[in-house]
């Protein structure tokens, strides 16, 4: 599985995820300082959190299409440079409006990351190892979230919150330079791997399947819905959990910075493991979609129950434990959405379809943080926000059972051929 070229690709993609969530988590960790400096209400802070996803969601799709057309290497290089620059620009924010504008542009820069990771994995890895590779590559994201707390917290307390964003910007630029120098878009001299263990998800007749066909499929749309529920919980945790710990549980900034590491560490383990579990089931039963759904449904449902109950418990230890378990089970599904796209979509459309799915999923990042801020401001507690996040994921996981099925395509009047 790990040739020299593949190892290099995985290491850089892993580090891209670390930088991505280090950047993204920084605002949440620095939120108490920024709220005080800019005099933001909970609803306004929620709007700031959501503004990131406005640019992010749109460029999930645009970035996926760019990776199909211009290659994943160039797309991710440009994305990293842009988002790093606008991460540093957060230090220049002087008002609510300026912070919102910077966060939208920052989100646009980060938007292509996941679709380009998926495209690179599709280029470099065979089908029965892709979920594993996706999980390992993306497991850098929770690690970035884990180290963001101590790094940003310590820098903010000692040197001011603005300095932390400048340092993170420099890290991203350095990654981009290494990526451009050492990574190739596709393996040299190797045959393209197909997307199925025994047959390709590319039309055997050679006919190109149009992108528009995939975008109307229930399998794509309901996988996106499950991904939406995943992201709703993730963005709730990513944006509001630090404020929940300081406001509702009375933790100091220092204590909060340490406690937030716990769920992220479990998330790292979950994301690195979920693809391995799914690929193991795939190799045992020989049914790719079944192997993906087993992990997705069981783990997303369990995550939903944990996050819902976390809003009802009365102690900090119980709340943190349940949130950590929720993040662990949530991240077990993190590679599966992308693996499903690889299983049912031909190689020429993998980036675009993955980006479209990610775009729909990340509307949760637009809706969730603002809705959470509103619920907190109106009710004075976080209970309703926890229950809403859990209930949505329960519904989504059950929908996957019914609607996520192999995609079929009628190529002509006489022939209906399975894509997988």
LINCOR-V942715 format. One record per residue. N is the residue number from 0. RES is the residue in three letters. PHI is phi in whole degrees, 0 to 359 (none if undefined). Layout:
# LINCOR-V942715
N/RES/PHI
N/RES/PHI
This chain:
# LINCOR-V942715
0/UNK/none
1/UNK/252
2/UNK/286
3/UNK/302
4/UNK/295
5/UNK/295
6/UNK/298
7/UNK/299
8/UNK/300
9/UNK/298
10/UNK/297
11/UNK/293
12/UNK/293
13/UNK/300
14/UNK/293
15/UNK/298
16/UNK/295
17/UNK/300
18/UNK/297
19/UNK/302
20/UNK/277
21/UNK/298
22/UNK/297
23/UNK/290
24/UNK/283
25/UNK/303
26/UNK/295
27/UNK/296
28/UNK/293
29/UNK/276
30/UNK/306
31/UNK/300
32/UNK/289
33/UNK/295
34/UNK/302
35/UNK/291
36/UNK/293
37/UNK/258
38/UNK/57
39/UNK/263
40/UNK/277
41/UNK/303
42/UNK/295
43/UNK/296
44/UNK/296
45/UNK/298
46/UNK/295
47/UNK/298
48/UNK/301
49/UNK/290
50/UNK/300
51/UNK/306
52/UNK/285
53/UNK/298
54/UNK/288
55/UNK/296
56/UNK/297
57/UNK/299
58/UNK/276
59/UNK/300
60/UNK/288
61/UNK/298
62/UNK/295
63/UNK/297
64/UNK/295
65/UNK/296
66/UNK/293
67/UNK/290
68/UNK/273
69/UNK/252
70/UNK/99
71/UNK/290
72/UNK/298
73/UNK/295
74/UNK/299
75/UNK/288
76/UNK/300
77/UNK/297
78/UNK/300
79/UNK/298
80/UNK/298
81/UNK/296
82/UNK/289
83/UNK/294
84/UNK/298
85/UNK/279
86/UNK/295
87/UNK/295
88/UNK/292
89/UNK/303
90/UNK/296
91/UNK/268
92/UNK/298
93/UNK/232
94/UNK/202
95/UNK/301
96/UNK/296
97/UNK/297
98/UNK/292
99/UNK/297
100/UNK/299
101/UNK/297
102/UNK/292
103/UNK/297
104/UNK/294
105/UNK/299
106/UNK/297
107/UNK/300
108/UNK/294
109/UNK/282
110/UNK/309
111/UNK/286
112/UNK/305
113/UNK/296
114/UNK/295
115/UNK/287
116/UNK/300
117/UNK/299
118/UNK/295
119/UNK/296
120/UNK/297
121/UNK/298
122/UNK/291
123/UNK/255
124/UNK/237
125/UNK/290
126/UNK/298
127/UNK/279
128/UNK/236
129/UNK/289
130/UNK/298
131/UNK/299
132/UNK/296
133/UNK/299
134/UNK/298
135/UNK/294
136/UNK/297
137/UNK/280
138/UNK/293
139/UNK/294
140/UNK/295
141/UNK/294
142/UNK/296
143/UNK/298
144/UNK/296
145/UNK/293
146/UNK/278
147/UNK/297
148/UNK/302
149/UNK/297
150/UNK/295
151/UNK/293
152/UNK/299
153/UNK/294
154/UNK/297
155/UNK/297
156/UNK/290
157/UNK/261
158/UNK/232
159/UNK/101
160/UNK/293
161/UNK/293
162/UNK/297
163/UNK/298
164/UNK/288
165/UNK/293
166/UNK/297
167/UNK/297
168/UNK/300
169/UNK/297
170/UNK/300
171/UNK/296
172/UNK/296
173/UNK/297
174/UNK/299
175/UNK/301
176/UNK/296
177/UNK/294
178/UNK/302
179/UNK/293
180/UNK/280
181/UNK/246
182/UNK/247
183/UNK/256
184/UNK/291
185/UNK/220
186/UNK/294
187/UNK/283
188/UNK/73
189/UNK/251
190/UNK/290
191/UNK/296
192/UNK/278
193/UNK/276
194/UNK/262
195/UNK/227
196/UNK/289
197/UNK/242
198/UNK/210
199/UNK/278
200/UNK/275
201/UNK/278
202/UNK/310
203/UNK/296
204/UNK/282
205/UNK/90
206/UNK/292
207/UNK/283
208/UNK/276
209/UNK/290
210/UNK/302
211/UNK/300
212/UNK/298
213/UNK/295
214/UNK/292
215/UNK/258
216/UNK/282
217/UNK/301
218/UNK/301
219/UNK/292
220/UNK/292
221/UNK/278
222/UNK/295
223/UNK/297
224/UNK/295
225/UNK/297
226/UNK/295
227/UNK/300
228/UNK/296
229/UNK/304
230/UNK/291
231/UNK/299
232/UNK/296
233/UNK/298
234/UNK/290
235/UNK/300
236/UNK/292
237/UNK/296
238/UNK/265
239/UNK/254
240/UNK/299
241/UNK/300
242/UNK/292
243/UNK/300
244/UNK/294
245/UNK/279
246/UNK/276
247/UNK/272
248/UNK/252
249/UNK/74
250/UNK/282
251/UNK/284
252/UNK/301
253/UNK/296
254/UNK/296
255/UNK/299
256/UNK/299
257/UNK/280
258/UNK/297
259/UNK/295
260/UNK/293
261/UNK/301
262/UNK/298
263/UNK/294
264/UNK/296
265/UNK/295
266/UNK/297
267/UNK/300
268/UNK/297
269/UNK/297
270/UNK/293
271/UNK/289
272/UNK/265
273/UNK/302
274/UNK/295
275/UNK/299
276/UNK/297
277/UNK/296
278/UNK/294
279/UNK/298
280/UNK/297
281/UNK/302
282/UNK/293
283/UNK/282
284/UNK/258
285/UNK/73
286/UNK/239
287/UNK/298
288/UNK/293
289/UNK/299
290/UNK/297
291/UNK/288
292/UNK/292
293/UNK/303
294/UNK/289
295/UNK/298
296/UNK/294
297/UNK/294
298/UNK/281
299/UNK/294
300/UNK/297
301/UNK/296
302/UNK/300
303/UNK/298
304/UNK/296
305/UNK/298
306/UNK/290
307/UNK/294
308/UNK/293
309/UNK/302
310/UNK/282
311/UNK/254
312/UNK/285
313/UNK/253
314/UNK/249
315/UNK/295
316/UNK/299
317/UNK/295
318/UNK/297
319/UNK/295
320/UNK/298
321/UNK/292
322/UNK/295
323/UNK/298
324/UNK/295
325/UNK/299
326/UNK/295
327/UNK/300
328/UNK/291
329/UNK/300
330/UNK/288
331/UNK/300
332/UNK/267
333/UNK/301
334/UNK/275
335/UNK/288
336/UNK/302
337/UNK/288
338/UNK/296
339/UNK/299
340/UNK/300
341/UNK/298
342/UNK/285
343/UNK/246
344/UNK/241
345/UNK/291
346/UNK/301
347/UNK/290
348/UNK/247
349/UNK/301
350/UNK/296
351/UNK/292
352/UNK/293
353/UNK/298
354/UNK/295
355/UNK/296
356/UNK/301
357/UNK/293
358/UNK/300
359/UNK/298
360/UNK/296
361/UNK/275
362/UNK/296
363/UNK/298
364/UNK/288
365/UNK/279
366/UNK/282
367/UNK/300
368/UNK/299
369/UNK/292
370/UNK/297
371/UNK/298
372/UNK/301
373/UNK/295
374/UNK/298
375/UNK/294
376/UNK/292
377/UNK/285
378/UNK/269
379/UNK/81
380/UNK/224
381/UNK/259
382/UNK/302
383/UNK/298
384/UNK/294
385/UNK/299
386/UNK/294
387/UNK/296
388/UNK/299
389/UNK/292
390/UNK/297
391/UNK/297
392/UNK/290
393/UNK/299
394/UNK/298
395/UNK/294
396/UNK/296
397/UNK/291
398/UNK/295
399/UNK/299
400/UNK/303
401/UNK/277
402/UNK/253
403/UNK/272
404/UNK/224
405/UNK/303
406/UNK/276
407/UNK/242
408/UNK/225
409/UNK/272
410/UNK/278
411/UNK/206
412/UNK/296
413/UNK/251
414/UNK/233
415/UNK/240
416/UNK/238
417/UNK/290
418/UNK/285
419/UNK/238
